Amino acid sequence: MTPETFTHAFYSDNTATVAPELLASIAAANAGPQISYGDDPWTGALNDAFSRFFGAPVQAFVVTTGTAANALSLATLSPPYGNVFAHAVSHVVEDECGAVEFYSGGARLTLVDGDHGRIDPQALEHALGAHPPNVHTVQPAALTLTQATELGTSYRPEALAALSAVAHRYGLRVHMDGARLANALCFLDCEPADVTWRAGVDVLSFGATKNGALGAEAVVFFDPQLVRDFELRRKRAGHLLSKSRYPAAQLLTYLDGGLWRTHAARANRLARQIAAAAGPTLLHPVEANELFLQLGAGGKRALRGQGFGFYDWGPAAGPEARFVVSWNQTAESVEALCAALRAFRSA
């Protein structure tokens, strides 16, 4: 069955429509000609907007995809002979087709363990100790963390600070994949600074697409000295947009209008509602807008037969499923899924 055939779609927040406020911002930026390649007023205002959002001076660069944001960030932090430490189920490892390795010219991804998608500081310390740098080895260069994680959990500020401290002690820079940063911030109820630069993060991939935007992502540098050759890498990779005013206009509305919080808080609230109905079938804590359930092959077939669309997690014949609540998920679909999960548990 294709996604259109399902009455209740929980595939991904990437399947959601664009928020009307962000479409309106595109239309407002569409009045007449503007100077290109980032010299327009909207792109020019991004550094100030992101600096207000994070409570510190930053430099921000527009790109169109999260993959580009992650790969170009890490390519800036790591030489071709570098070693990037990442969680085994992180997006850069599982879902970006070797983009980090490609854009960096060959950097290695070394996998680090940790429960529920979060890297364990002791595991990181062990991994770094197991790869002492010398002329024969790849050189430790960066740590990448995902907030919220690929398993729908969120790092607490103190956990991020502990991981950053380990990384910095070994000379690594810290990158954060913030494709669902807004969802993590709403769950943690903290300031954006608390889980970024105050916790030791050096560079952030800031995502808005999953939360209602249209191809609007950014790379945010908390240390301007790290920008180095990022602008040239972005151009060479084909991500210097000639009409960057359109994603920039969305990001300005998203940040300054508080839309990031409105959308993420709603998606999180609905995910918690589903989690309560799912009960013991949950595989991980629900700390953002994703749920991972142990349903069995039969349970998955039964739910799909009732019109629910979702992705398998792992092999299609396996027991696990992933459900993602979008910013504009209908209450009717959420209520229907809750009822179906309660019936599944009582069967």
C-alpha positions as CSV (number, residue, x, y, z in Angstrom):
1,M,0.0,0.0,0.0
2,T,1.2,3.5,-0.8
3,P,1.0,6.4,1.8
4,E,-2.0,7.9,0.1
5,T,-4.1,4.8,0.8
6,F,-3.8,5.1,4.5
7,T,-6.5,7.0,6.5
8,H,-4.2,7.8,9.4
9,A,-0.5,8.5,8.4
10,F,2.2,8.4,11.0
11,Y,5.1,7.7,8.7
12,S,7.3,10.8,9.4
13,D,7.1,14.5,10.2
14,N,8.6,14.9,6.7
15,T,5.3,13.9,5.2
16,A,3.4,16.9,6.8
17,T,2.3,20.0,4.8
18,V,4.0,23.3,5.1
19,A,2.7,25.6,7.8
20,P,0.5,28.4,6.4
21,E,2.5,31.1,8.3
22,L,5.7,29.9,6.6
23,L,4.0,29.8,3.2
24,A,2.9,33.4,3.9
25,S,6.5,34.4,4.7
26,I,7.6,33.0,1.3
27,A,4.9,35.0,-0.4
28,A,5.9,38.2,1.5
29,A,9.5,37.7,0.4
30,N,8.4,37.2,-3.2
31,A,7.7,40.9,-3.9
32,G,10.1,42.1,-6.6
33,P,13.7,41.4,-7.4
34,Q,16.3,41.0,-4.6
35,I,20.1,40.7,-4.7
36,S,21.1,37.0,-4.8
37,Y,23.3,34.5,-3.0
38,G,22.6,35.6,0.5
39,D,23.0,39.4,0.2
40,D,19.3,40.0,0.6
41,P,17.7,41.5,3.7
42,W,16.1,38.2,5.0
43,T,19.4,36.2,4.8
44,G,21.2,39.2,6.3
45,A,19.0,39.2,9.3
46,L,19.6,35.5,10.2
47,N,22.7,36.0,12.3
48,D,20.8,38.4,14.6
49,A,17.7,36.2,14.8
50,F,19.7,33.1,15.7
51,S,21.8,35.1,18.1
52,R,18.6,36.3,19.9
53,F,17.3,32.7,19.9
54,F,20.4,31.3,21.4
55,G,21.3,34.2,23.6
56,A,24.9,34.5,22.2
57,P,26.5,35.8,19.0
58,V,26.4,33.2,16.3
59,Q,26.9,32.8,12.6
60,A,24.2,31.0,10.6
61,F,24.2,29.6,7.1
62,V,21.2,28.5,5.1
63,V,21.1,25.0,3.5
64,T,18.2,23.1,2.1
65,T,18.5,19.6,3.7
66,G,19.4,18.2,7.0
67,T,21.9,15.8,5.3
68,A,23.7,18.8,3.8
69,A,23.7,20.6,7.2
70,N,25.2,17.5,9.0
71,A,27.7,16.5,6.3
72,L,29.0,20.0,5.6
73,S,29.3,20.8,9.4
74,L,31.3,17.6,10.1
75,A,33.4,18.1,7.0
76,T,34.3,21.5,8.3
77,L,35.3,20.0,11.7
78,S,37.1,16.9,10.4
79,P,39.9,16.5,7.9
80,P,39.8,13.6,5.4
81,Y,41.9,11.6,7.9
82,G,39.7,12.4,10.8
83,N,37.5,10.3,13.1
84,V,33.9,11.3,13.9
85,F,32.3,9.6,16.8
86,A,28.6,8.9,16.5
87,H,25.8,6.8,18.1
88,A,25.3,3.5,16.2
89,V,21.7,4.4,15.2
90,S,22.3,8.1,14.5
91,H,21.0,9.6,11.3
92,V,24.5,10.3,10.0
93,V,25.3,6.7,10.3
94,E,22.0,5.0,9.1
95,D,20.3,7.4,6.8
96,E,22.7,9.7,5.0
97,C,24.2,7.4,2.4
98,G,27.8,8.1,3.4
99,A,27.4,11.9,3.1
100,V,29.8,12.7,6.0
101,E,32.5,10.5,4.4
102,F,31.8,12.0,1.0
103,Y,31.9,15.7,1.9
104,S,34.8,15.3,4.3
105,G,36.8,13.4,1.7
106,G,37.1,10.2,3.7
107,A,36.6,10.8,7.4
108,R,35.7,7.7,9.4
109,L,32.5,7.3,11.5
110,T,33.2,5.4,14.7
111,L,30.2,4.0,16.4
112,V,29.6,4.5,20.2
113,D,27.0,2.7,22.3
114,G,24.4,4.1,24.6
115,D,20.8,3.2,25.7
116,H,17.8,4.6,23.9
117,G,19.8,6.4,21.3
118,R,21.9,8.5,23.7
119,I,25.7,8.1,23.7
120,D,27.0,7.1,27.1
121,P,29.9,9.2,28.4
122,Q,31.8,6.2,29.6
123,A,31.4,4.5,26.3
124,L,32.7,7.6,24.5
125,E,35.7,7.7,26.9
126,H,36.4,4.1,26.1
127,A,36.1,4.6,22.4
128,L,38.5,7.5,22.5
129,G,40.9,5.6,24.6
130,A,40.8,2.7,22.2
131,H,41.8,4.9,19.3
132,P,44.9,6.8,20.4
133,P,46.1,9.0,17.6
134,N,49.4,8.3,15.8
135,V,50.6,8.4,12.3
136,H,49.0,5.1,11.5
137,T,45.4,6.0,12.6
138,V,42.6,8.3,11.7
139,Q,42.8,11.3,14.0
140,P,40.0,12.1,16.5
141,A,38.2,15.1,15.2
142,A,34.6,15.4,16.2
143,L,31.7,14.1,18.2
144,T,28.2,14.3,16.8
145,L,25.1,14.1,18.9
146,T,21.4,14.0,17.9
147,Q,18.8,16.1,19.8
148,A,16.2,14.7,19.9
149,T,17.7,11.3,19.1
150,E,16.8,8.9,16.4
151,L,14.9,6.8,19.0
152,G,12.8,9.7,20.2
153,T,14.6,10.5,23.4
154,S,16.3,13.7,24.5
155,Y,19.6,14.5,26.1
156,R,19.4,16.5,29.3
157,P,21.7,19.5,29.5
158,E,23.9,17.9,32.1
159,A,24.4,14.8,29.9
160,L,25.4,16.9,27.0
161,A,27.8,18.9,29.1
162,A,29.4,15.6,30.3
163,L,29.8,14.3,26.7
164,S,31.2,17.7,25.5
165,A,33.7,17.7,28.4
166,V,35.0,14.3,27.4
167,A,35.2,15.3,23.7
168,H,36.9,18.6,24.4
169,R,39.4,16.9,26.7
170,Y,40.5,14.8,23.8
171,G,40.6,17.7,21.4
172,L,37.4,17.0,19.6
173,R,34.8,19.5,18.5
174,V,31.1,18.8,19.2
175,H,28.4,18.9,16.5
176,M,24.7,18.5,17.2
177,D,22.2,17.2,14.7
178,G,19.1,19.3,15.6
179,A,16.6,18.1,13.1
180,R,14.1,17.8,15.9
181,L,15.7,20.3,18.3
182,A,12.4,22.1,18.8
183,N,10.7,18.9,20.1
184,A,13.6,18.3,22.5
185,L,13.4,21.9,23.8
186,C,9.7,21.6,24.5
187,F,10.1,18.3,26.3
188,L,13.0,19.6,28.4
189,D,11.4,23.0,29.0
190,C,14.7,24.7,28.8
191,E,16.4,27.6,27.0
192,P,17.9,26.8,23.6
193,A,21.3,27.8,25.0
194,D,21.1,25.1,27.7
195,V,21.4,22.3,25.3
196,T,23.7,23.9,22.8
197,W,26.6,26.3,23.5
198,R,26.3,26.3,27.3
199,A,26.5,22.5,27.2
200,G,29.6,22.6,25.0
201,V,28.2,22.3,21.5
202,D,30.4,24.0,18.9
203,V,28.3,23.6,15.7
204,L,24.6,22.9,15.2
205,S,22.5,21.6,12.3
206,F,19.3,23.5,13.0
207,G,16.2,21.8,11.4
208,A,12.9,23.4,10.7
209,T,11.6,21.2,7.8
210,K,10.3,18.5,10.1
211,N,8.4,21.1,12.1
212,G,6.5,22.8,9.3
213,A,9.0,24.5,7.0
214,L,9.8,24.0,3.3
215,G,13.5,23.1,2.7
216,A,14.6,25.5,5.5
217,E,17.7,24.3,7.4
218,A,20.7,26.1,8.8
219,V,24.2,25.5,10.1
220,V,24.8,27.5,13.3
221,F,28.4,28.2,14.5
222,F,28.7,29.1,18.1
223,D,32.5,29.7,17.7
224,P,33.0,32.0,14.6
225,Q,36.6,30.8,14.4
226,L,35.4,27.4,13.4
227,V,33.7,28.7,10.3
228,R,37.0,28.5,8.4
229,D,36.2,27.2,5.0
230,F,32.5,26.4,5.5
231,E,31.3,29.0,3.0
232,L,33.5,27.5,0.3
233,R,32.5,24.0,1.1
234,R,28.8,25.0,0.9
235,K,29.3,26.6,-2.5
236,R,31.3,23.6,-3.8
237,A,28.7,21.2,-2.6
238,G,25.9,23.1,-4.4
239,H,24.2,24.4,-1.3
240,L,24.8,28.2,-1.7
241,L,21.3,29.1,-2.8
242,S,20.9,31.9,-5.3
243,K,17.4,32.7,-3.8
244,S,18.1,32.1,-0.1
245,R,15.6,34.8,0.9
246,Y,12.9,32.2,0.7
247,P,14.2,29.7,3.3
248,A,15.6,32.7,5.3
249,A,12.2,34.3,5.5
250,Q,10.8,31.1,6.8
251,L,13.5,30.8,9.5
252,L,12.9,34.3,10.6
253,T,9.2,33.7,11.0
254,Y,9.8,30.3,12.6
255,L,12.2,31.8,15.2
256,D,10.9,35.2,16.0
257,G,7.2,34.3,15.9
258,G,7.6,31.3,18.3
259,L,6.2,28.9,15.7
260,W,8.9,26.4,16.5
261,R,7.5,26.0,20.0
262,T,3.8,26.0,19.0
263,H,4.2,23.2,16.5
264,A,6.7,21.1,18.5
265,A,4.7,21.3,21.8
266,R,1.5,20.1,20.0
267,A,3.3,17.2,18.3
268,N,4.9,16.2,21.6
269,R,1.6,16.4,23.5
270,L,-0.1,14.1,21.0
271,A,2.8,11.7,21.1
272,R,2.5,11.4,24.9
273,Q,-1.2,10.7,24.4
274,I,-0.4,7.8,22.1
275,A,2.3,6.6,24.5
276,A,-0.2,6.3,27.3
277,A,-2.4,4.1,25.1
278,A,0.6,2.1,23.9
279,G,1.7,1.2,27.5
280,P,4.1,-1.7,27.7
281,T,4.5,-2.0,23.9
282,L,6.8,1.1,24.1
283,L,10.4,0.3,23.4
284,H,11.9,3.7,24.4
285,P,10.8,6.7,26.5
286,V,8.7,9.2,24.5
287,E,10.6,12.5,24.9
288,A,9.8,14.1,21.5
289,N,7.3,13.3,18.8
290,E,8.4,9.7,17.9
291,L,7.2,6.4,19.3
292,F,8.7,2.9,18.8
293,L,6.4,0.0,19.5
294,Q,6.8,-3.7,19.9
295,L,3.7,-4.9,18.0
296,G,4.8,-8.2,16.3
297,A,4.3,-8.9,12.6
298,G,0.7,-9.7,13.2
299,G,0.0,-6.5,15.2
300,K,1.6,-4.4,12.4
301,R,-0.6,-6.1,9.8
302,A,-3.7,-5.6,11.9
303,L,-3.0,-1.8,12.3
304,R,-2.3,-1.4,8.7
305,G,-5.5,-3.2,7.9
306,Q,-7.3,-0.6,10.0
307,G,-5.8,2.3,7.9
308,F,-2.8,3.2,9.9
309,G,0.4,4.1,8.0
310,F,3.8,3.8,9.7
311,Y,7.3,2.5,9.0
312,D,8.8,-0.8,10.1
313,W,11.7,-0.3,12.4
314,G,14.2,-2.9,11.4
315,P,13.3,-5.8,9.1
316,A,9.8,-5.7,7.6
317,A,9.1,-9.1,9.0
318,G,10.3,-8.0,12.5
319,P,8.2,-7.0,15.4
320,E,9.0,-3.3,15.8
321,A,7.3,-0.2,14.3
322,R,8.0,3.5,14.3
323,F,5.2,6.2,14.6
324,V,5.9,9.9,14.1
325,V,3.5,12.6,15.1
326,S,3.6,15.6,12.7
327,W,3.0,19.3,13.7
328,N,-0.4,19.2,12.1
329,Q,-1.5,15.6,12.9
330,T,-5.2,15.5,13.2
331,A,-6.8,14.8,16.6
332,E,-9.0,12.2,14.9
333,S,-6.1,10.2,13.7
334,V,-4.5,10.3,17.2
335,E,-7.7,9.2,18.9
336,A,-8.2,6.4,16.4
337,L,-4.6,5.1,17.0
338,C,-5.0,5.3,20.7
339,A,-8.2,3.3,20.5
340,A,-6.5,0.7,18.2
341,L,-3.5,0.3,20.5
342,R,-5.7,-0.1,23.6
343,A,-7.7,-2.8,21.7
344,F,-4.4,-4.5,20.7
345,R,-3.2,-4.6,24.3
346,S,-6.5,-6.1,25.5
347,A,-6.7,-8.7,22.8
